[in-house]
Amino acid sequence: MPLLYLFLLFFFQLSGEVVKTYLNLPVPGAIIGMLMLLTYLALTPANENLKTTCQTLISHLPLFFIPAGVGILAYLAEVKAYGLSIGVALIAGTFIGFVFSLLVLKKVLRSS
């Protein structure tokens, strides 16, 4: 995996964090960085090296779930105490996101 393209991905994430900090936005910097990366990808021709770098990172994606699992084990008492609330929030949030995505898709398909 070419180091330059890994640096490019980190650059966009860091840039998003910088934009978030300086503009005091309520959106996570990683999201801003992804939008910047999306803009970059839309304006430049397809790059196989960047695609290869991303596919390599995706193949190691399960490793990113290890810290979440450790966090759940570290806060097991809180999870037991608030597990129902957390579950309801997760299900409701997923449902709201799903419905919102459907409404946006419907509007986009109508406008095209």
N, C-alpha and C positions, 0 to 999 in steps of 0.2 A: 504494500500500500504506500503510494508516494507520500512522503512527509509534507510536501507543499500543499496537497489537497486536504490533509488532516489539519494543517495550519489554517487553511481557508475556512474550514468549518468552525474552528475555535475562534477565528477572527470575527466571524459573524455573530457568534454567541457573545463574545466580549463586547463587540460594538453595540449589541442590543442592551447589554447591561449598562454601558456608558450612556446611551441615549436615555434609558429609563432613569438613571441617576440624575443626569443634568436637567432633564425636563420634568422630573418628579412625577412620572406617570404611574398610574395604579396597575399597569399591565406588567407581568414578569418580563425581565430582560431577555430570557430565552425565547419567548414568543416574539418579541420585537426582532431579535436576531434571526429567527426563522422567516419572518416576513421580509427581512432584508435579503436573506439568502434566496427566497422565492423570487424576489424582484431581480436579483442578479441572474438567476437561472432563466428567467423569462427574457432577459435582455441579451444573453450570450448564447452562442451555439452549444449544442450538446457536447459534453466532455466525458469520454470513456474513462479517463483516470479518476475523475471525481465520482463517477458511478461505481467504479471498482472499490474506491475508498469507502463509500457509503455502504456497499454490500458487505464489505469486510466488517464494518462496525455493527451492522445489523446481525451478522452471524454470531456476534458476541453479545447480543442484546440481553440474553438471560442473566448475564453477570450483573447487570444493572439492578436486578431485582433482589440481589443478596442484601444490600443495605436496608431495603424496606422490610425484609423478613427479620433481620436482626433488630430493627426498630420495633417491630411488633412484639418480638420476644422480650425486648428490654422494657417495654411499657405494657406488659401483659395484664397487670392489675387495672390499668386505665381502660384497656380494651375490654376486659371483663365487666367493668363498671359501666362503660358507655357504649358497649358493643351494639345494643339495639339502636341507639341514636345514630351511631356511625353507619350502621347498615341501612337505616331509613334514609339518611342523608345521601348515601351512595346510590341507592336505588332511585330516589327522587331526582337527584342531580343527573343521573344517567338518562332517566325518562325525559326530563326537561331538555337536556341536550339533544336527545334523539328527535323530539318533536320540533325543536327549533331548527335543527338541521333539515328536517323534512320540509318545513315551511320555507326556508331559504332556497332549497333545491326546487321546490314548486314554483317560487317566484322567478328564479333564474331560468327555468325551463320555459316559463310563459313569455319571458322577455326576449328569448332567442328565437 
